[in-house]
Amino acid sequence: MRTMIQQGNTITFVNDTEAIILGDSLLFFGTESPMVGVASITVQPGGEGSARVEGVFLLPAAAGGAAILQGAPVYGDPATGLVTGAAAASAVYVGRAWEAAAAGAHHLAVRINFAPPVPAGADASDLTPGS
C-alpha cells in the first residue's frame, strides 16, 4: 500500500475567511458535490487547522425543525452551519441522522458524509462503483 497517503479521517484546511472558525463548527468543502467536516480546533483567520470528515457528531439544528427519523438524510446551511431534515435550495447534504430527534430539537446526531440520497430519477445501481 505504497500509494496510501493517509486514512482519510481528517482534512487539513486554511481559514481563508476574516472570521475565527471555532472548534466543532460544521465546515463545507467544495462546491459541485460538497463534503463536510467538523473543525477539530479553533482556527484564526489565515491559520491552518484540521476537520474530521468521518464520524457521528451532535450538530446544532435550525430552529423549529420537524421531527427526524433515524437514518433520514440531514442537510446543512453553509451560511449558518445549522442542520435540518429539510432539503432547501441552498442546503447541502451533510449525512444521516444517527438517532431520531423530536420536532424542535436543538441538536441532531449526524453521521457525516455517509450514504447520500439517490437523486430523483437515478437508479441506485448507477451510484455503485464499478457498475
Backbone as CSV, one residue per row, in Angstrom:
resi,resn,N_x,N_y,N_z,CA_x,CA_y,CA_z,C_x,C_y,C_z
1,MET,0.838,-1.194,0.000,0.000,0.000,0.000,0.877,1.250,0.000
2,ARG,1.771,1.304,-0.941,2.673,2.458,-1.031,1.970,3.713,-1.523
3,THR,0.790,3.558,-2.101,0.095,4.732,-2.636,-0.802,5.419,-1.612
4,MET,-1.047,4.783,-0.472,-1.901,5.386,0.563,-1.137,6.502,1.269
5,ILE,-1.763,7.687,1.331,-1.097,8.809,1.999,-1.657,9.095,3.380
6,GLN,-2.888,8.680,3.652,-3.474,8.792,4.984,-4.782,8.020,5.023
7,GLN,-5.337,7.841,6.220,-6.586,7.089,6.358,-7.791,7.871,5.849
8,GLY,-7.706,9.169,5.822,-8.805,9.968,5.299,-9.864,10.331,6.309
9,ASN,-9.535,10.261,7.583,-10.494,10.642,8.630,-10.538,12.146,8.855
10,THR,-9.468,12.837,8.444,-9.384,14.288,8.624,-8.930,14.944,7.330
11,ILE,-9.200,16.231,7.225,-8.730,17.028,6.102,-8.111,18.297,6.671
12,THR,-6.983,18.693,6.128,-6.321,19.929,6.545,-6.870,21.069,5.697
13,PHE,-7.090,22.223,6.324,-7.616,23.377,5.590,-6.985,24.654,6.119
14,VAL,-7.062,25.713,5.312,-6.631,27.048,5.713,-7.888,27.889,5.872
15,ASN,-7.981,28.612,6.974,-9.112,29.511,7.196,-8.893,30.749,6.330
16,ASP,-9.532,30.766,5.155,-9.370,31.888,4.233,-10.461,32.939,4.401
17,THR,-11.111,32.934,5.569,-12.133,33.941,5.861,-11.554,34.989,6.803
18,GLU,-12.337,35.993,7.096,-11.941,37.043,8.035,-12.394,36.711,9.461
19,ALA,-13.105,35.602,9.615,-13.671,35.232,10.912,-12.918,34.049,11.528
20,ILE,-12.974,33.977,12.841,-12.408,32.833,13.555,-13.345,31.641,13.351
21,ILE,-12.782,30.486,13.034,-13.573,29.252,12.938,-13.416,28.531,14.267
22,LEU,-14.514,28.352,14.961,-14.482,27.695,16.265,-14.397,26.179,16.108
23,GLY,-13.719,25.541,17.048,-13.703,24.081,17.081,-15.126,23.569,17.177
24,ASP,-15.413,22.442,16.556,-16.737,21.817,16.489,-17.679,22.494,15.508
25,SER,-17.188,23.487,14.740,-18.025,24.124,13.720,-18.165,23.212,12.515
26,LEU,-19.330,23.247,11.882,-19.568,22.498,10.652,-18.980,23.287,9.494
27,LEU,-18.112,22.629,8.710,-17.450,23.274,7.574,-17.875,22.596,6.280
28,PHE,-17.873,23.345,5.190,-18.264,22.837,3.883,-17.082,22.972,2.937
29,PHE,-16.694,21.866,2.281,-15.569,21.848,1.352,-16.073,21.518,-0.041
30,GLY,-15.631,22.266,-1.037,-16.030,22.004,-2.419,-17.337,22.683,-2.756
31,THR,-17.652,22.706,-4.048,-18.877,23.382,-4.477,-19.816,22.475,-5.252
32,GLU,-19.293,21.667,-6.166,-20.164,20.859,-7.012,-20.835,19.731,-6.234
33,SER,-20.075,18.990,-5.493,-20.607,17.915,-4.665,-19.917,18.037,-3.312
34,PRO,-20.356,18.996,-2.507,-19.623,19.337,-1.285,-19.452,18.186,-0.298
35,MET,-18.355,18.261,0.403,-18.057,17.357,1.510,-18.078,18.242,2.759
36,VAL,-18.468,17.675,3.882,-18.484,18.446,5.116,-17.443,17.897,6.088
37,GLY,-17.109,18.736,7.050,-16.204,18.330,8.107,-16.552,19.090,9.367
38,VAL,-16.025,18.631,10.481,-16.226,19.303,11.759,-14.850,19.731,12.252
39,ALA,-14.687,21.031,12.467,-13.391,21.582,12.858,-12.904,20.938,14.148
40,SER,-11.649,20.489,14.124,-11.054,19.835,15.292,-10.618,20.839,16.350
41,ILE,-10.225,22.029,15.904,-9.737,23.069,16.809,-10.223,24.426,16.314
42,THR,-10.062,25.460,17.145,-10.349,26.822,16.721,-9.213,27.296,15.824
43,VAL,-9.577,27.946,14.697,-8.580,28.379,13.715,-8.757,29.865,13.437
44,GLN,-7.695,30.612,13.645,-7.693,32.050,13.393,-7.695,32.317,11.881
45,PRO,-8.143,33.501,11.433,-8.076,33.831,10.011,-6.643,33.670,9.490
46,GLY,-6.502,33.007,8.358,-5.182,32.753,7.778,-4.474,31.552,8.368
47,GLY,-5.009,30.996,9.443,-4.388,29.854,10.106,-4.786,28.533,9.471
48,GLU,-4.045,27.498,9.828,-4.319,26.157,9.320,-4.922,25.300,10.425
49,GLY,-5.869,24.461,10.050,-6.498,23.567,11.010,-6.846,22.257,10.349
50,SER,-7.514,21.409,11.097,-7.977,20.146,10.531,-9.445,19.961,10.914
51,ALA,-10.109,19.156,10.102,-11.515,18.852,10.351,-11.724,17.361,10.170
52,ARG,-12.558,16.798,11.016,-12.943,15.387,10.886,-13.955,15.282,9.749
53,VAL,-13.799,14.288,8.883,-14.736,14.091,7.778,-15.474,12.760,7.900
54,GLU,-15.270,12.066,9.004,-15.980,10.826,9.302,-16.392,10.844,10.764
55,GLY,-17.487,10.182,11.052,-17.906,10.049,12.439,-19.306,10.570,12.667
56,VAL,-19.762,10.425,13.916,-21.086,10.887,14.324,-20.887,12.083,15.243
57,PHE,-21.555,13.182,14.909,-21.401,14.428,15.654,-22.764,14.961,16.066
58,LEU,-22.806,15.623,17.195,-24.003,16.306,17.666,-23.928,17.725,17.110
59,LEU,-24.735,18.009,16.078,-24.661,19.281,15.360,-25.857,20.161,15.699
60,PRO,-25.638,21.490,15.754,-26.747,22.401,16.075,-27.800,22.402,14.969
61,ALA,-29.066,22.308,15.379,-30.182,22.237,14.434,-30.830,23.602,14.248
62,ALA,-31.400,23.798,13.062,-32.150,25.015,12.780,-33.381,25.062,13.684
63,ALA,-33.748,26.254,14.106,-34.908,26.428,14.983,-36.187,25.989,14.284
64,GLY,-37.074,25.356,15.039,-38.391,24.979,14.528,-38.388,23.808,13.570
65,GLY,-37.339,23.009,13.589,-37.261,21.865,12.685,-38.286,20.795,13.006
66,ALA,-38.679,20.054,11.974,-39.619,18.946,12.142,-38.900,17.765,12.785
67,ALA,-39.679,16.819,13.278,-39.104,15.580,13.812,-38.343,14.886,12.695
68,ILE,-37.297,14.151,13.056,-36.494,13.454,12.052,-36.313,12.006,12.492
69,LEU,-36.449,11.106,11.532,-36.321,9.682,11.815,-34.864,9.248,11.760
70,GLN,-34.531,8.225,12.519,-33.196,7.648,12.463,-32.925,7.195,11.028
71,GLY,-31.773,7.566,10.493,-31.386,7.184,9.144,-31.806,8.155,8.059
72,ALA,-32.601,9.158,8.419,-33.063,10.130,7.425,-31.916,11.033,6.973
73,PRO,-31.978,11.535,5.735,-30.958,12.477,5.277,-31.008,13.763,6.090
74,VAL,-29.834,14.348,6.310,-29.712,15.616,7.043,-28.960,16.596,6.142
75,TYR,-29.429,17.837,6.137,-28.871,18.878,5.281,-28.383,20.037,6.136
76,GLY,-27.400,20.764,5.627,-26.858,21.899,6.357,-26.930,23.171,5.536
77,ASP,-26.989,24.280,6.207,-26.988,25.600,5.582,-25.574,26.160,5.683
78,PRO,-24.858,26.302,4.560,-23.483,26.809,4.621,-23.365,28.207,5.237
79,ALA,-24.427,29.001,5.161,-24.382,30.355,5.715,-24.433,30.359,7.236
80,THR,-25.131,29.375,7.829,-25.317,29.373,9.280,-24.630,28.209,9.984
81,GLY,-24.382,27.122,9.253,-23.820,25.922,9.871,-24.845,25.100,10.624
82,LEU,-26.131,25.447,10.489,-27.190,24.716,11.175,-27.707,23.588,10.283
83,VAL,-28.164,22.496,10.904,-28.646,21.342,10.150,-30.144,21.141,10.334
84,THR,-30.730,20.427,9.372,-32.165,20.165,9.359,-32.444,18.945,8.498
85,GLY,-33.643,18.418,8.589,-34.046,17.321,7.731,-34.636,17.808,6.416
86,ALA,-34.783,19.110,6.255,-35.389,19.680,5.048,-34.316,20.036,4.017
87,ALA,-34.545,19.613,2.790,-33.591,19.866,1.701,-33.954,21.158,0.975
88,ALA,-33.657,22.305,1.570,-33.931,23.600,0.950,-32.978,23.819,-0.227
89,ALA,-33.285,24.805,-1.062,-32.488,25.066,-2.264,-31.014,25.323,-1.948
90,SER,-30.729,26.027,-0.880,-29.338,26.351,-0.535,-28.680,25.299,0.356
91,ALA,-29.437,24.264,0.709,-28.938,23.247,1.643,-27.950,22.307,0.964
92,VAL,-27.021,21.811,1.765,-26.009,20.859,1.315,-26.192,19.571,2.117
93,TYR,-26.127,18.439,1.436,-26.242,17.165,2.133,-25.089,17.021,3.118
94,VAL,-25.405,16.688,4.375,-24.398,16.566,5.434,-24.168,15.102,5.806
95,GLY,-25.229,14.317,5.914,-25.097,12.923,6.322,-26.447,12.346,6.692
96,ARG,-26.419,11.349,7.577,-27.649,10.667,8.003,-27.858,10.834,9.495
97,ALA,-29.137,10.982,9.885,-29.481,11.076,11.304,-29.105,9.759,11.977
98,TRP,-28.260,9.824,12.977,-27.817,8.629,13.689,-28.846,8.202,14.711
99,GLU,-29.620,9.167,15.179,-30.699,8.930,16.139,-31.907,9.727,15.696
100,ALA,-33.094,9.271,16.053,-34.301,10.050,15.808,-34.263,11.296,16.691
101,ALA,-34.920,12.355,16.236,-34.982,13.592,17.023,-36.398,14.150,16.967
102,ALA,-36.857,14.686,18.076,-38.192,15.275,18.161,-38.226,16.615,17.433
103,ALA,-39.422,17.028,17.054,-39.594,18.350,16.450,-39.042,19.410,17.397
104,GLY,-38.339,20.375,16.844,-37.786,21.462,17.655,-36.503,21.113,18.384
105,ALA,-35.912,19.940,18.096,-34.651,19.558,18.757,-33.586,20.613,18.488
106,HIS,-32.753,20.859,19.477,-31.692,21.862,19.344,-30.448,21.303,18.669
107,HIS,-30.295,19.981,18.691,-29.142,19.323,18.080,-29.593,18.023,17.419
108,LEU,-28.868,17.631,16.366,-29.119,16.344,15.716,-27.829,15.539,15.730
109,ALA,-27.926,14.245,16.054,-26.784,13.343,15.965,-26.689,12.908,14.510
110,VAL,-25.566,13.237,13.855,-25.436,13.010,12.414,-24.138,12.283,12.097
111,ARG,-24.238,11.220,11.304,-23.035,10.602,10.748,-22.757,11.344,9.452
112,ILE,-21.675,12.109,9.445,-21.398,12.989,8.314,-20.835,12.222,7.119
113,ASN,-21.090,12.777,5.930,-20.586,12.249,4.654,-20.920,10.771,4.475
114,PHE,-22.114,10.382,4.859,-22.493,8.974,4.840,-23.758,8.756,4.013
115,ALA,-23.720,7.808,3.086,-24.873,7.339,2.309,-25.735,8.470,1.761
116,PRO,-25.206,9.229,0.791,-26.021,10.312,0.223,-27.289,9.770,-0.428
117,PRO,-28.354,10.566,-0.423,-29.593,10.108,-1.035,-29.421,9.943,-2.542
118,VAL,-30.174,9.042,-3.130,-30.145,8.830,-4.571,-30.917,9.975,-5.225
119,PRO,-30.296,10.682,-6.195,-31.002,11.781,-6.857,-32.275,11.298,-7.548
120,ALA,-33.264,12.166,-7.621,-34.539,11.827,-8.265,-34.279,11.371,-9.697
121,GLY,-34.886,10.275,-10.084,-34.742,9.757,-11.436,-33.528,8.894,-11.657
122,ALA,-32.639,8.808,-10.656,-31.432,7.974,-10.788,-31.708,6.583,-10.247
123,ASP,-30.987,5.644,-10.770,-31.065,4.257,-10.305,-29.928,4.070,-9.297
124,ALA,-30.217,3.511,-8.139,-29.183,3.332,-7.102,-27.997,2.558,-7.643
125,SER,-28.205,1.658,-8.604,-27.088,0.887,-9.150,-26.146,1.785,-9.944
126,ASP,-26.630,2.940,-10.412,-25.775,3.878,-11.123,-24.729,4.487,-10.198
127,LEU,-24.966,4.441,-8.903,-24.071,5.059,-7.936,-23.085,4.073,-7.337
128,THR,-23.152,2.806,-7.749,-22.274,1.787,-7.216,-20.965,1.781,-7.991
129,PRO,-19.811,1.965,-7.305,-18.537,1.960,-8.014,-18.347,0.665,-8.796
130,GLY,-17.855,0.804,-10.020,-17.553,-0.362,-10.831,-18.739,-0.924,-11.587
131,SER,-19.920,-0.307,-11.456,-21.080,-0.843,-12.192,-21.292,-0.077,-13.473
